Amino acid sequence: MPTSEFKARRALFAEQLPDNSITLVFAGQEVTRSNDTEYLFCQDKSFFYLTGFPEPDAVLMIEKVNGSVSSTLFCLAKDPFAEVWHGKRIGCEVAKEQFGFDTAYSLDDIDSVVEDALANKHSLCYCQGHNPQHDDQVYTWLAQVKAKVRQGISAPNSLVNCQPIIEELRLIKSDAELDVMRKVSIISGGAHLRAMEKTQVGMFEYQIEAELLHEFARNGARFAAYNSIVAGGNNANTLHYTDNSGMLKDGDLLLIDAGGELAGYAADITRTFPINGKFTPEQRTLYQLVLDAQMAAINAIKPGANLGQLNDICQHILTEGLLNLGILKGDLSQLIADKACKQYFIHGLGHWLGLDVHDVGDYQMKDKRQTRSFQPGMVMTIEPGLYIPAGDQNVDQKWRGLGIRIEDNIVVTEQGFENLSEQVPKSVDDIERTMQNAKR
């Protein structure tokens, strides 16, 4: 994204900060995987949202005094010896120019610069409780400033948690963000299509996972946005199954929940399809029920609607369908009132999507309902599912072991919605046609 995008975000963020304040936003830190090796670094998403800066341990400082705003970045200094071992660092001079900060300092200078900036400010804003180490650092700086009281210097007397401000900004996506999310959805959709085409009886789940990762990376989304779920048969009834070690069996379904990450933004797509390329009558019936519920929920998306309303639509369709199939028993209206379908639809209908897979943003819960009105620029998943474990003795044998979820990525628009992942086959006929064509 252009530097102007991040500068605009910082400007919007600063508008909501109190005057005569200093704000500190911390980058992520490298995490040890084993002994002296680290996991691949993932930048703190709120820090990235405001800066675009990719290196660990950095700190963004924003000062707002008499309505005037300035931004400062602290980052790792250039170090030829360290760079031989771990790669080039951006350094202060390039960081200032490339990312549009007013000033930039080495992390070696952070203590003195921050303490000076804190002097005589009314408010200190930071993401409280986000990282205990950062909390400790902030309190250390405050203590150093408070110790100068005899010099006529005062420390901020108001601590403000700025995380909610950042989260509200992140919830509404800009045009530039939506362009990236369209691209990562296309890449991720291609990976799901590849998985359908490559799946064969006798393969292992991790082999299909490898096909997904290959397709992500070769199209520019080098990393998965989250650990891919590749769940054959009854494994699909474990919602966050990531072992991906089972063999794919003839007659089973395969549930894949996977998405790539591009420029920090995530896709989150789920498809369920028959491993041998042909749905059984029972699989087809239950799959169509989930698809009908999903399509009804998606078609109801528009500005002013909310996830609570979509949940009602989805649960009504699933409940009526399960009753007609004999999986639920009783009076329809009472079953709906009792939310009886939640025995088999055991997770929420969707979540916000963006820099995080389960992205930040208030859902405005009221009486256990998500009542936040949709606005243009919000992006969410819609992902109903039905899960009937192999050991469920309360249903006919023919339904046992079926786990089905269908998930798309949806943008709220002025007119209604845009489905970012609609290119991935999901009707029964399209899935079977895709898989049969691949086997020719």
C-alpha positions as a Markdown table, in Angstrom:
| # | Residue | x | y | z |
|---|---|---|---|---|
| 1 | Met | 0.0 | 0.0 | 0.0 |
| 2 | Pro | 1.2 | 3.6 | -0.6 |
| 3 | Thr | 2.7 | 5.6 | 2.2 |
| 4 | Ser | -0.2 | 8.0 | 1.9 |
| 5 | Glu | -2.6 | 5.2 | 3.2 |
| 6 | Phe | -0.7 | 4.8 | 6.5 |
| 7 | Lys | -0.3 | 8.6 | 6.9 |
| 8 | Ala | -4.1 | 9.0 | 6.4 |
| 9 | Arg | -4.7 | 6.3 | 9.0 |
| 10 | Arg | -2.4 | 8.0 | 11.5 |
| 11 | Ala | -4.3 | 11.3 | 10.9 |
| 12 | Leu | -7.7 | 9.7 | 11.5 |
| 13 | Phe | -6.3 | 8.0 | 14.7 |
| 14 | Ala | -4.8 | 11.3 | 16.0 |
| 15 | Glu | -8.2 | 13.1 | 15.6 |
| 16 | Gln | -9.6 | 10.9 | 18.3 |
| 17 | Leu | -6.7 | 11.4 | 20.7 |
| 18 | Pro | -6.8 | 13.9 | 23.6 |
| 19 | Asp | -4.9 | 17.1 | 23.2 |
| 20 | Asn | -1.6 | 17.5 | 25.0 |
| 21 | Ser | -1.0 | 13.8 | 24.8 |
| 22 | Ile | 1.6 | 11.2 | 23.8 |
| 23 | Thr | 0.7 | 7.9 | 22.3 |
| 24 | Leu | 2.9 | 4.8 | 22.1 |
| 25 | Val | 2.1 | 1.8 | 19.9 |
| 26 | Phe | 4.5 | -1.1 | 20.0 |
| 27 | Ala | 5.6 | -3.5 | 17.2 |
| 28 | Gly | 5.6 | -7.2 | 17.6 |
| 29 | Gln | 8.5 | -9.2 | 18.9 |
| 30 | Glu | 10.2 | -12.3 | 17.6 |
| 31 | Val | 9.2 | -15.5 | 19.4 |
| 32 | Thr | 11.5 | -18.4 | 20.1 |
| 33 | Arg | 10.4 | -21.7 | 18.5 |
| 34 | Ser | 13.2 | -23.9 | 19.7 |
| 35 | Asn | 16.5 | -23.2 | 21.4 |
| 36 | Asp | 18.0 | -20.4 | 19.3 |
| 37 | Thr | 15.6 | -20.4 | 16.4 |
| 38 | Glu | 12.5 | -18.2 | 16.0 |
| 39 | Tyr | 9.1 | -18.6 | 14.4 |
| 40 | Leu | 8.6 | -16.5 | 11.2 |
| 41 | Phe | 8.0 | -13.0 | 12.4 |
| 42 | Cys | 4.4 | -11.7 | 12.3 |
| 43 | Gln | 4.0 | -7.9 | 12.9 |
| 44 | Asp | 1.6 | -6.7 | 15.5 |
| 45 | Lys | -1.5 | -5.9 | 13.4 |
| 46 | Ser | -2.4 | -2.6 | 15.1 |
| 47 | Phe | 1.1 | -1.3 | 14.8 |
| 48 | Phe | 1.2 | -2.4 | 11.2 |
| 49 | Tyr | -2.2 | -0.7 | 10.5 |
| 50 | Leu | -0.7 | 2.6 | 11.6 |
| 51 | Thr | 2.8 | 2.3 | 10.1 |
| 52 | Gly | 3.2 | -0.4 | 7.5 |
| 53 | Phe | 6.6 | -1.0 | 9.1 |
| 54 | Pro | 7.6 | -4.6 | 8.9 |
| 55 | Glu | 10.5 | -5.0 | 11.5 |
| 56 | Pro | 10.2 | -6.2 | 15.1 |
| 57 | Asp | 10.7 | -4.3 | 18.3 |
| 58 | Ala | 9.9 | -0.9 | 16.8 |
| 59 | Val | 7.7 | 1.7 | 18.6 |
| 60 | Leu | 5.5 | 4.4 | 17.1 |
| 61 | Met | 5.1 | 7.7 | 19.1 |
| 62 | Ile | 2.5 | 10.3 | 18.3 |
| 63 | Glu | 2.5 | 13.6 | 20.0 |
| 64 | Lys | -0.6 | 15.9 | 19.9 |
| 65 | Val | -0.1 | 19.4 | 21.4 |
| 66 | Asn | -2.5 | 22.3 | 20.8 |
| 67 | Gly | -4.0 | 20.3 | 17.9 |
| 68 | Ser | -0.6 | 19.8 | 16.2 |
| 69 | Val | 0.4 | 16.2 | 15.5 |
| 70 | Ser | 3.8 | 14.7 | 15.0 |
| 71 | Ser | 4.9 | 11.1 | 14.5 |
| 72 | Thr | 8.1 | 9.4 | 15.5 |
| 73 | Leu | 9.4 | 5.9 | 14.8 |
| 74 | Phe | 12.0 | 4.1 | 16.9 |
| 75 | Cys | 13.5 | 1.2 | 15.2 |
| 76 | Leu | 16.6 | -1.1 | 15.1 |
| 77 | Ala | 19.7 | 0.9 | 13.9 |
| 78 | Lys | 21.7 | -0.2 | 11.0 |
| 79 | Asp | 24.3 | -2.7 | 12.1 |
| 80 | Pro | 26.6 | -4.3 | 9.4 |
| 81 | Phe | 27.6 | -7.2 | 11.7 |
| 82 | Ala | 24.0 | -8.1 | 12.7 |
| 83 | Glu | 22.8 | -7.7 | 9.1 |
| 84 | Val | 25.3 | -10.3 | 7.8 |
| 85 | Trp | 23.6 | -12.9 | 10.0 |
| 86 | His | 20.0 | -11.8 | 10.0 |
| 87 | Gly | 19.5 | -9.7 | 6.9 |
| 88 | Lys | 19.3 | -6.0 | 6.0 |
| 89 | Arg | 17.6 | -3.5 | 8.4 |
| 90 | Ile | 15.7 | -0.6 | 7.1 |
| 91 | Gly | 17.3 | 1.9 | 9.5 |
| 92 | Cys | 16.1 | 5.3 | 10.7 |
| 93 | Glu | 16.8 | 7.5 | 7.7 |
| 94 | Val | 15.0 | 5.2 | 5.2 |
| 95 | Ala | 12.2 | 4.4 | 7.6 |
| 96 | Lys | 11.5 | 8.2 | 8.0 |
| 97 | Glu | 11.3 | 8.7 | 4.3 |
| 98 | Gln | 9.7 | 5.5 | 3.1 |
| 99 | Phe | 7.0 | 5.3 | 5.8 |
| 100 | Gly | 6.3 | 9.0 | 6.1 |
| 101 | Phe | 7.3 | 9.8 | 9.8 |
| 102 | Asp | 8.2 | 13.2 | 10.9 |
| 103 | Thr | 11.2 | 11.9 | 12.8 |
| 104 | Ala | 12.9 | 8.5 | 13.4 |
| 105 | Tyr | 15.4 | 7.4 | 16.1 |
| 106 | Ser | 17.3 | 4.3 | 16.9 |
| 107 | Leu | 15.9 | 2.1 | 19.7 |
| 108 | Asp | 19.0 | 2.9 | 21.6 |
| 109 | Asp | 17.7 | 6.5 | 22.1 |
| 110 | Ile | 14.2 | 5.6 | 23.0 |
| 111 | Asp | 14.4 | 6.0 | 26.8 |
| 112 | Ser | 15.7 | 9.6 | 26.7 |
| 113 | Val | 13.4 | 10.7 | 23.8 |
| 114 | Val | 10.2 | 9.2 | 25.3 |
| 115 | Glu | 10.9 | 10.6 | 28.8 |
| 116 | Asp | 11.4 | 14.0 | 27.4 |
| 117 | Ala | 8.2 | 13.7 | 25.3 |
| 118 | Leu | 6.2 | 12.6 | 28.4 |
| 119 | Ala | 7.2 | 15.7 | 30.4 |
| 120 | Asn | 4.2 | 17.9 | 31.2 |
| 121 | Lys | 1.8 | 15.9 | 29.0 |
| 122 | His | -1.7 | 15.5 | 30.3 |
| 123 | Ser | -2.4 | 12.0 | 28.9 |
| 124 | Leu | -0.5 | 8.9 | 27.9 |
| 125 | Cys | -2.2 | 6.6 | 25.4 |
| 126 | Tyr | -1.2 | 3.1 | 24.7 |
| 127 | Cys | -2.7 | -0.4 | 24.1 |
| 128 | Gln | -3.1 | -1.3 | 27.8 |
| 129 | Gly | -2.8 | -5.0 | 28.7 |
| 130 | His | -1.8 | -6.0 | 25.2 |
| 131 | Asn | 1.7 | -7.1 | 26.2 |
| 132 | Pro | 2.9 | -7.3 | 29.9 |
| 133 | Gln | 6.5 | -6.3 | 28.8 |
| 134 | His | 5.2 | -3.2 | 27.1 |
| 135 | Asp | 3.1 | -2.3 | 30.2 |
| 136 | Asp | 6.2 | -2.6 | 32.3 |
| 137 | Gln | 8.2 | -0.4 | 29.9 |
| 138 | Val | 5.5 | 2.3 | 30.0 |
| 139 | Tyr | 5.4 | 2.3 | 33.8 |
| 140 | Thr | 9.1 | 2.5 | 33.9 |
| 141 | Trp | 9.1 | 5.6 | 31.7 |
| 142 | Leu | 6.3 | 7.1 | 33.8 |
| 143 | Ala | 8.3 | 6.5 | 37.0 |
| 144 | Gln | 11.3 | 8.2 | 35.5 |
| 145 | Val | 9.3 | 11.3 | 34.7 |
| 146 | Lys | 7.5 | 11.4 | 38.0 |
| 147 | Ala | 11.0 | 11.4 | 39.7 |
| 148 | Lys | 11.6 | 14.8 | 38.1 |
| 149 | Val | 8.8 | 16.5 | 40.0 |
| 150 | Arg | 11.2 | 18.6 | 42.0 |
| 151 | Gln | 12.5 | 20.0 | 38.7 |
| 152 | Gly | 9.0 | 21.3 | 38.0 |
| 153 | Ile | 8.2 | 18.5 | 35.5 |
| 154 | Ser | 4.9 | 16.7 | 35.7 |
| 155 | Ala | 4.0 | 13.3 | 34.3 |
| 156 | Pro | 0.7 | 12.4 | 32.6 |
| 157 | Asn | -2.1 | 11.9 | 35.1 |
| 158 | Ser | -4.4 | 10.2 | 32.6 |
| 159 | Leu | -3.8 | 6.8 | 31.0 |
| 160 | Val | -5.9 | 6.1 | 27.9 |
| 161 | Asn | -6.3 | 2.7 | 26.3 |
| 162 | Cys | -6.1 | 3.5 | 22.6 |
| 163 | Gln | -6.8 | 0.0 | 21.4 |
| 164 | Pro | -10.5 | 0.5 | 21.0 |
| 165 | Ile | -9.8 | 3.6 | 18.8 |
| 166 | Ile | -7.6 | 1.5 | 16.5 |
| 167 | Glu | -10.1 | -1.3 | 16.4 |
| 168 | Glu | -12.9 | 0.9 | 15.3 |
| 169 | Leu | -10.7 | 2.3 | 12.5 |
| 170 | Arg | -9.7 | -1.2 | 11.4 |
| 171 | Leu | -13.4 | -2.3 | 11.2 |
| 172 | Ile | -14.2 | -0.1 | 8.2 |
| 173 | Lys | -11.9 | -1.0 | 5.3 |
| 174 | Ser | -10.6 | 1.6 | 2.8 |
| 175 | Asp | -10.7 | 1.1 | -1.0 |
| 176 | Ala | -7.0 | 0.2 | -0.8 |
| 177 | Glu | -7.6 | -2.4 | 1.8 |
| 178 | Leu | -10.5 | -3.9 | -0.2 |
| 179 | Asp | -8.3 | -4.1 | -3.2 |
| 180 | Val | -5.8 | -6.2 | -1.3 |
| 181 | Met | -8.6 | -8.4 | 0.2 |
| 182 | Arg | -10.0 | -9.0 | -3.2 |
| 183 | Lys | -6.6 | -10.2 | -4.4 |
| 184 | Val | -6.0 | -12.5 | -1.5 |
| 185 | Ser | -9.5 | -14.0 | -1.8 |
| 186 | Ile | -8.8 | -14.7 | -5.5 |
| 187 | Ile | -5.5 | -16.4 | -4.6 |
| 188 | Ser | -7.1 | -18.3 | -1.7 |
| 189 | Gly | -10.0 | -19.4 | -3.9 |
| 190 | Gly | -7.5 | -20.7 | -6.5 |
| 191 | Ala | -5.9 | -22.8 | -3.7 |
| 192 | His | -9.3 | -24.3 | -2.8 |
| 193 | Leu | -10.0 | -25.1 | -6.5 |
| 194 | Arg | -6.5 | -26.7 | -6.7 |
| 195 | Ala | -7.3 | -28.8 | -3.6 |
| 196 | Met | -10.6 | -30.1 | -5.2 |
| 197 | Glu | -8.7 | -31.0 | -8.4 |
| 198 | Lys | -5.8 | -32.7 | -6.7 |
| 199 | Thr | -7.8 | -34.7 | -4.0 |
| 200 | Gln | -7.8 | -38.4 | -4.5 |
| 201 | Val | -8.7 | -41.4 | -2.3 |
| 202 | Gly | -5.7 | -42.7 | -0.4 |
| 203 | Met | -3.9 | -39.4 | -0.1 |
| 204 | Phe | -3.1 | -37.8 | 3.3 |
| 205 | Glu | -4.6 | -34.6 | 4.5 |
| 206 | Tyr | -1.2 | -33.0 | 4.8 |
| 207 | Gln | -0.6 | -33.6 | 1.1 |
| 208 | Ile | -3.7 | -31.5 | 0.3 |
| 209 | Glu | -2.4 | -28.9 | 2.8 |
| 210 | Ala | 0.8 | -28.8 | 0.8 |
| 211 | Glu | -1.2 | -28.1 | -2.4 |
| 212 | Leu | -2.9 | -25.1 | -0.6 |
| 213 | Leu | 0.4 | -23.6 | 0.6 |
| 214 | His | 1.9 | -24.1 | -2.8 |
| 215 | Glu | -0.9 | -22.2 | -4.5 |
| 216 | Phe | -0.8 | -19.4 | -1.9 |
| 217 | Ala | 2.9 | -18.8 | -2.3 |
| 218 | Arg | 3.3 | -19.1 | -6.0 |
| 219 | Asn | 0.7 | -16.3 | -6.4 |
| 220 | Gly | 2.3 | -13.9 | -3.9 |
| 221 | Ala | 0.6 | -14.9 | -0.6 |
| 222 | Arg | 3.7 | -16.4 | 0.8 |
| 223 | Phe | 2.1 | -17.4 | 4.2 |
| 224 | Ala | -1.2 | -18.9 | 5.2 |
| 225 | Ala | -3.3 | -16.5 | 7.3 |
| 226 | Tyr | -3.8 | -19.3 | 9.9 |
| 227 | Asn | -3.1 | -23.0 | 10.3 |
| 228 | Ser | -5.1 | -24.7 | 7.5 |
| 229 | Ile | -7.8 | -27.2 | 8.4 |
| 230 | Val | -7.9 | -30.2 | 6.1 |
| 231 | Ala | -10.3 | -32.6 | 7.7 |
| 232 | Gly | -11.5 | -35.8 | 6.1 |
| 233 | Gly | -14.5 | -37.7 | 7.3 |
| 234 | Asn | -15.2 | -37.5 | 11.0 |
| 235 | Asn | -12.2 | -35.2 | 11.6 |
| 236 | Ala | -14.4 | -32.4 | 10.3 |
| 237 | Asn | -16.4 | -32.6 | 13.5 |
| 238 | Thr | -13.4 | -31.2 | 15.4 |
| 239 | Leu | -13.9 | -27.5 | 14.5 |
| 240 | His | -10.2 | -26.4 | 14.7 |
| 241 | Tyr | -8.7 | -29.6 | 13.5 |
| 242 | Thr | -5.1 | -28.9 | 12.3 |
| 243 | Asp | -3.4 | -32.3 | 12.8 |
| 244 | Asn | -4.0 | -32.9 | 9.0 |
| 245 | Ser | -2.5 | -36.4 | 9.3 |
| 246 | Gly | -5.4 | -38.6 | 8.3 |
| 247 | Met | -5.8 | -40.7 | 5.1 |
| 248 | Leu | -8.6 | -39.6 | 2.8 |
| 249 | Lys | -11.1 | -42.4 | 2.4 |
| 250 | Asp | -13.5 | -43.3 | -0.3 |
| 251 | Gly | -17.0 | -42.2 | 0.5 |
| 252 | Asp | -16.0 | -39.5 | 3.0 |
| 253 | Leu | -16.3 | -35.7 | 2.7 |
| 254 | Leu | -13.2 | -33.4 | 3.0 |
| 255 | Leu | -13.7 | -30.1 | 4.8 |
| 256 | Ile | -11.0 | -27.5 | 4.0 |
| 257 | Asp | -10.8 | -24.2 | 5.9 |
| 258 | Ala | -7.9 | -22.2 | 4.6 |
| 259 | Gly | -6.8 | -18.8 | 3.5 |
| 260 | Gly | -3.7 | -17.0 | 2.4 |
| 261 | Glu | -2.3 | -13.7 | 3.7 |
| 262 | Leu | -1.3 | -10.9 | 1.4 |
| 263 | Ala | 0.3 | -7.6 | 2.5 |
| 264 | Gly | -0.9 | -8.5 | 6.0 |
| 265 | Tyr | -4.5 | -9.2 | 5.1 |
| 266 | Ala | -6.3 | -12.5 | 5.5 |
| 267 | Ala | -8.7 | -14.6 | 3.5 |
| 268 | Asp | -10.8 | -17.2 | 5.3 |
| 269 | Ile | -12.6 | -19.6 | 3.0 |
| 270 | Thr | -14.2 | -23.0 | 3.7 |
| 271 | Arg | -15.4 | -25.7 | 1.3 |
| 272 | Thr | -16.6 | -29.2 | 1.9 |
| 273 | Phe | -16.6 | -31.8 | -0.9 |
| 274 | Pro | -16.6 | -35.5 | -1.5 |
| 275 | Ile | -13.2 | -37.1 | -1.7 |
| 276 | Asn | -14.2 | -39.4 | -4.6 |
| 277 | Gly | -15.9 | -36.5 | -6.4 |
| 278 | Lys | -19.5 | -37.7 | -5.9 |
| 279 | Phe | -21.8 | -36.8 | -3.1 |
| 280 | Thr | -23.8 | -39.6 | -1.6 |
| 281 | Pro | -27.6 | -38.9 | -1.2 |
| 282 | Glu | -27.2 | -38.2 | 2.5 |
| 283 | Gln | -24.2 | -36.0 | 2.0 |
| 284 | Arg | -25.9 | -34.1 | -0.8 |
| 285 | Thr | -29.0 | -33.5 | 1.3 |
| 286 | Leu | -27.2 | -32.2 | 4.4 |
| 287 | Tyr | -24.8 | -30.2 | 2.3 |
| 288 | Gln | -27.6 | -28.5 | 0.4 |
| 289 | Leu | -29.3 | -27.6 | 3.7 |
| 290 | Val | -26.1 | -25.8 | 4.9 |
| 291 | Leu | -25.7 | -24.1 | 1.5 |
| 292 | Asp | -29.4 | -22.9 | 1.5 |
| 293 | Ala | -28.8 | -21.4 | 5.0 |
| 294 | Gln | -25.6 | -19.7 | 4.0 |
| 295 | Met | -27.1 | -18.2 | 0.8 |
| 296 | Ala | -30.1 | -16.9 | 2.7 |
| 297 | Ala | -27.9 | -15.2 | 5.3 |
| 298 | Ile | -25.6 | -13.7 | 2.6 |
| 299 | Asn | -28.5 | -12.4 | 0.6 |
| 300 | Ala | -29.8 | -10.5 | 3.7 |
| 301 | Ile | -26.6 | -8.5 | 4.1 |
| 302 | Lys | -27.0 | -4.8 | 3.6 |
| 303 | Pro | -26.3 | -1.6 | 5.5 |
| 304 | Gly | -28.3 | -1.6 | 8.7 |
| 305 | Ala | -28.6 | -5.4 | 9.0 |
| 306 | Asn | -26.7 | -7.2 | 11.7 |
| 307 | Leu | -25.3 | -10.7 | 12.5 |
| 308 | Gly | -28.0 | -11.3 | 15.0 |
| 309 | Gln | -30.6 | -11.1 | 12.2 |
| 310 | Leu | -28.6 | -13.3 | 9.9 |
| 311 | Asn | -28.2 | -15.8 | 12.7 |
| 312 | Asp | -32.0 | -16.0 | 13.0 |
| 313 | Ile | -32.4 | -16.6 | 9.3 |
| 314 | Cys | -29.8 | -19.3 | 9.3 |
| 315 | Gln | -31.1 | -21.1 | 12.4 |
| 316 | His | -34.6 | -21.1 | 11.1 |
| 317 | Ile | -33.6 | -22.8 | 7.9 |
| 318 | Leu | -31.3 | -25.3 | 9.6 |
| 319 | Thr | -33.9 | -26.1 | 12.3 |
| 320 | Glu | -36.7 | -26.7 | 9.7 |
| 321 | Gly | -34.3 | -28.8 | 7.6 |
| 322 | Leu | -33.1 | -31.0 | 10.5 |
| 323 | Leu | -36.7 | -31.5 | 11.6 |
| 324 | Asn | -37.7 | -32.6 | 8.1 |
| 325 | Leu | -34.8 | -35.1 | 8.0 |
| 326 | Gly | -35.7 | -36.6 | 11.4 |
| 327 | Ile | -32.5 | -35.4 | 13.0 |
| 328 | Leu | -34.5 | -33.1 | 15.2 |
| 329 | Lys | -37.9 | -34.1 | 16.6 |
| 330 | Gly | -40.7 | -31.9 | 18.0 |
| 331 | Asp | -42.6 | -28.8 | 17.2 |
| 332 | Leu | -40.8 | -26.4 | 14.7 |
| 333 | Ser | -41.7 | -23.2 | 16.5 |
| 334 | Gln | -40.6 | -24.6 | 19.9 |
| 335 | Leu | -37.4 | -26.0 | 18.4 |
| 336 | Ile | -36.6 | -22.6 | 16.9 |
| 337 | Ala | -37.3 | -20.9 | 20.2 |
| 338 | Asp | -35.0 | -23.4 | 22.0 |
| 339 | Lys | -32.3 | -23.0 | 19.4 |
| 340 | Ala | -32.3 | -26.7 | 19.0 |
| 341 | Cys | -30.2 | -26.6 | 15.9 |
| 342 | Lys | -27.2 | -25.4 | 18.0 |
| 343 | Gln | -26.7 | -29.0 | 19.0 |
| 344 | Tyr | -25.4 | -29.5 | 15.4 |
| 345 | Phe | -24.5 | -25.9 | 14.4 |
| 346 | Ile | -22.2 | -25.3 | 17.3 |
| 347 | His | -20.3 | -22.1 | 16.4 |
| 348 | Gly | -21.2 | -18.6 | 15.4 |
| 349 | Leu | -22.3 | -17.6 | 11.9 |
| 350 | Gly | -19.4 | -15.4 | 11.2 |
| 351 | His | -16.8 | -12.9 | 12.3 |
| 352 | Trp | -15.0 | -9.7 | 11.1 |
| 353 | Leu | -12.2 | -10.2 | 8.7 |
| 354 | Gly | -9.1 | -8.1 | 7.8 |
| 355 | Leu | -5.6 | -7.9 | 9.1 |
| 356 | Asp | -6.5 | -10.6 | 11.6 |
| 357 | Val | -8.5 | -13.7 | 10.6 |
| 358 | His | -10.8 | -13.1 | 13.6 |
| 359 | Asp | -10.5 | -9.4 | 13.1 |
| 360 | Val | -11.0 | -6.7 | 15.8 |
| 361 | Gly | -14.1 | -4.7 | 16.1 |
| 362 | Asp | -17.0 | -4.4 | 18.6 |
| 363 | Tyr | -20.0 | -6.7 | 17.8 |
| 364 | Gln | -22.2 | -4.8 | 20.2 |
| 365 | Met | -23.6 | -7.8 | 22.0 |
| 366 | Lys | -27.1 | -7.4 | 23.5 |
| 367 | Asp | -28.8 | -10.3 | 25.1 |
| 368 | Lys | -26.2 | -12.6 | 23.6 |
| 369 | Arg | -27.0 | -11.3 | 20.1 |
| 370 | Gln | -24.6 | -9.4 | 17.8 |
| 371 | Thr | -26.6 | -6.3 | 17.1 |
| 372 | Arg | -23.9 | -4.1 | 15.4 |
| 373 | Ser | -25.5 | -2.5 | 12.3 |
| 374 | Phe | -23.5 | -3.2 | 9.1 |
| 375 | Gln | -21.8 | -0.3 | 7.4 |
| 376 | Pro | -20.2 | -0.1 | 4.0 |
| 377 | Gly | -16.6 | -1.3 | 4.2 |
| 378 | Met | -17.1 | -3.9 | 6.8 |
| 379 | Val | -15.8 | -7.3 | 5.8 |
| 380 | Met | -17.0 | -10.5 | 7.5 |
| 381 | Thr | -17.2 | -14.3 | 7.0 |
| 382 | Ile | -20.5 | -16.1 | 6.7 |
| 383 | Glu | -20.0 | -19.8 | 7.7 |
| 384 | Pro | -22.9 | -22.0 | 8.8 |
| 385 | Gly | -22.1 | -25.6 | 9.4 |
| 386 | Leu | -23.6 | -28.9 | 10.6 |
| 387 | Tyr | -21.6 | -31.4 | 12.6 |
| 388 | Ile | -22.8 | -34.9 | 13.4 |
| 389 | Pro | -20.1 | -36.9 | 15.2 |
| 390 | Ala | -19.6 | -40.6 | 14.3 |
| 391 | Gly | -20.5 | -41.5 | 17.9 |
| 392 | Asp | -23.9 | -39.7 | 18.0 |
| 393 | Gln | -26.4 | -42.4 | 18.9 |
| 394 | Asn | -29.4 | -40.0 | 18.7 |
| 395 | Val | -29.5 | -39.9 | 14.9 |
| 396 | Asp | -29.8 | -42.5 | 12.1 |
| 397 | Gln | -26.5 | -44.2 | 11.2 |
| 398 | Lys | -26.6 | -42.7 | 7.7 |
| 399 | Trp | -26.0 | -39.2 | 9.1 |
| 400 | Arg | -23.2 | -40.0 | 11.5 |
| 401 | Gly | -19.7 | -38.8 | 10.9 |
| 402 | Leu | -20.8 | -36.0 | 8.6 |
| 403 | Gly | -19.2 | -32.5 | 9.1 |
| 404 | Ile | -20.0 | -29.7 | 6.7 |
| 405 | Arg | -19.1 | -26.1 | 6.7 |
| 406 | Ile | -19.3 | -23.5 | 3.9 |
| 407 | Glu | -17.6 | -20.1 | 4.3 |
| 408 | Asp | -17.3 | -17.0 | 2.2 |
| 409 | Asn | -15.8 | -13.6 | 2.7 |
| 410 | Ile | -18.3 | -10.8 | 2.3 |
| 411 | Val | -18.0 | -7.0 | 2.0 |
| 412 | Val | -20.9 | -4.7 | 3.0 |
| 413 | Thr | -21.5 | -2.2 | 0.1 |
| 414 | Glu | -23.8 | 0.8 | -0.3 |
| 415 | Gln | -26.2 | -1.4 | -2.3 |
| 416 | Gly | -25.9 | -4.7 | -0.3 |
| 417 | Phe | -22.9 | -6.9 | -0.4 |
| 418 | Glu | -19.9 | -8.2 | -2.5 |
| 419 | Asn | -18.8 | -11.9 | -2.2 |
| 420 | Leu | -15.0 | -11.9 | -2.4 |
| 421 | Ser | -14.9 | -15.7 | -2.7 |
| 422 | Glu | -17.8 | -16.4 | -5.0 |
| 423 | Gln | -15.4 | -17.8 | -7.7 |
| 424 | Val | -14.8 | -21.0 | -5.6 |
| 425 | Pro | -17.2 | -23.8 | -6.6 |
| 426 | Lys | -19.8 | -24.5 | -3.9 |
| 427 | Ser | -23.0 | -25.8 | -5.5 |
| 428 | Val | -23.3 | -29.6 | -5.6 |
| 429 | Asp | -23.2 | -29.7 | -9.4 |
| 430 | Asp | -20.3 | -27.3 | -9.7 |
| 431 | Ile | -18.2 | -29.2 | -7.2 |
| 432 | Glu | -18.9 | -32.6 | -8.8 |
| 433 | Arg | -18.2 | -31.2 | -12.3 |
| 434 | Thr | -15.0 | -29.6 | -11.1 |
| 435 | Met | -13.7 | -32.8 | -9.6 |
| 436 | Gln | -14.8 | -35.0 | -12.4 |
| 437 | Asn | -13.2 | -32.8 | -15.0 |
| 438 | Ala | -9.9 | -32.9 | -13.0 |
| 439 | Lys | -9.9 | -36.7 | -13.1 |
| 440 | Arg | -10.2 | -37.0 | -16.9 |
